[in-house]
Amino acid sequence: MLMQQIREIARDRGLKPGKKSKADLIHLIQEAEGNTPCFATATVLECGQEGCLWREDCLAVQRKAHAA
């Protein structure tokens, strides 16, 4: 997902995106929604949240991390 889209989601939830990184902004949104701020953490390997808005980006970050 593009940063512009993520910033829009944050604003829609009453958050101020500022100049946060992608991961930090997604964590902020997750917390505001009452969810665990788990984007791009090791928990993706055990994640059962198939409908998560961030899932594809999260998995991509983890694949890059494990390829390095």
N, C-alpha and C positions, 0 to 999 in steps of 0.2 A: 504494500500500500504506500502511496506517495505521502510525503510529509505534509503537503498541503491538505490532503484528505484527513490525515490524523489531527492536524491543527483544527480543522473544521469540526471534527467529532468532539475534540476537547472543548471548543467554544460552545457547541451545542449542549454540553453538560455543565456549562457555567465555569469552566476552567480557563486559566490564562496560560496559553502554551509558551509564551516567551521564546527563548532560544534554547529550549531543552533538546537533548538528543532524542532520537526516535525511541530508544528503549525507555528513557526516563519519562517521556511524555506518555507512552503507552502504559507504563506502571502507574502514573498519576491517574489516567483514565480508569484503569482496572480498579484502583483503590476507590475512586469516586463511585464506581458501580457496585462497590461492596465485594469485589473479588480479590483474590490473592494476586499481588503484583508479580506474576510469574513469567512475563514475556522474556524470552531469550535466557532463561535460567535452566539449570540441569533438570528441572521437573518436566520439561517437554518430553523427555524420554519415557516418562510414565504417565503422560497427560491423556486423559480420556475425554477431554472437552472437544469433541468433533465439531461442534457448532461455533467454536470460538472465532470471533472476528479477526483475531491476530494469528491464528494457527499457521497459515501458510508462511507468513513472514517469520514467525518464530522457528518453524522447522528449517527454513532456509538459513537462518542465522546459526542454528545448531550444526547443520551440515557443513557450513563454512568453517566453523570452529573445529570440527573433528577432522576436516581435510587438511588443516594447517599443521 
